[in-house]
Amino acid sequence: MTSTEKNQLAFGIKRAMPIVMGYIPVGFALGVLASGNGLSPFETGAMSILVYAGSAQFIAVNMLGAGISPLPIIITTLLVNLRHILFSASLSPYFREVNKKLIPLISFYITDESFAVSITDVKEKSLTHTYFLGLYITSYLSWVLSTILGSAFGSLIPDTKALGFDFALPGMFLALLCMQLKDMKTIAVALAAGALSMFFIFTIPGNWNVILSTIIAAALGVFLEK
């Protein structure tokens, strides 16, 4: 590994720290919920290792606890995670310097939070695969470990909401959003996405508000760019 790659690896790990601080309480809360719905620490950890999608995991755990069969859970998880197609498409132009053999590995670790950080960084300077691996894998490990710990020791905390665990995820999203609000165009797109999401929540059942508001707001961003 060259000195440049080492520096970018360290930079990626450093940039993952805000995500880690958000993942720990949210992952712990998920572990507590999973334990309450009958999942063992091993099963909770396996879900985090293989799925690695916070919102989808919360939904899946609740559906498992309700005794819903696997197929509806799989379909719901797919619909919730369709937004990852948009994340990957946005990052793809910046993967030209990345070894193509590593792209499938790197893409597995993309989440809402790691995308928000990486898309901000790649617009400012050229980054190699070591940056992405440092950022993504550090975030991934913190999520997996926190969910396992939550499942193993969550019974010792009777009320996670009283400690503000339920606000950790939206709070982290708001912080990541603020990092990208650098001009009136991005502010307009962010406000449009938020307003559209709220509108679709009350007019369309399910989780389509995320997908639809993202697509429309992205189209608005392209229009404003031109």
C-alpha positions, 0 to 999 in steps of 0.5 A, a space after each residue: 500500500 502506497 503512502 497516498 493509499 494509507 493516507 486515504 484509508 486513514 481519512 476514510 476511517 476518520 470520516 466514518 466517526 460521525 456515522 459510528 457515533 450515530 450507528 452505536 445507539 441506533 444499532 443497540 436499539 435494534 438489537 434490543 428490539 430484535 431480542 424482544 421479538 425472539 432473535 438471539 444475538 447470533 441471529 441479530 448479528 447474522 442479519 446485520 452482517 448479511 442485510 446491513 440496512 437499518 430501516 429494513 432491519 427494523 421493519 423485518 424484526 417487527 414483521 418477524 415478531 408479528 409472525 409474518 412469513 418470509 416472502 412478504 418480509 423479503 419483498 418489503 425489504 426490497 422496496 425499502 432499499 430500492 433507493 440504493 440504486 439511486 445512491 450507486 448511480 450517483 457514486 458510479 462516475 467517481 469509481 473510475 479510479 477504483 479497481 473494477 473487481 472491488 466495486 461489488 465489494 464496496 457497493 455492498 457497504 453503501 448506506 444512506 449515511 455512508 453515501 452522504 459522507 462519500 458523495 460530499 468527499 468525492 466532489 472535493 477531491 479524487 479518492 481511491 478504493 482505500 478511502 471507500 473501504 476505510 469509510 464503509 467497513 468502519 461504519 459496517 463493523 460499528 453497526 454489526 457490533 452494536 446490534 449484537 451488543 444490543 441483543 445481548 445486553 439490551 434487557 438491562 435497559 428497560 426503556 431505550 426511548 427515555 435515553 433518546 435512542 429513537 432520535 439518534 437516527 434522524 438526528 444523524 440524518 439531519 447532521 449529514 444533510 447539513 453537510 451538503 447544504 452549500 448553496 441555494 440549489 441544494 437547499 431548494 432540492 432538500 426542502 422539495 424532497 422533505 415536502 414531497 416526502 411528507 405529502 406522499 406519506 399521507 397520500 400513498 400507503 407504504 414506504 413509496 414516499 422515500 423513492 418518489 420524493 427522491 426521484 422528483 427532487 433529483 429531477 429538480 436538481 438536474 433542472 436547476 443545474 441546467 
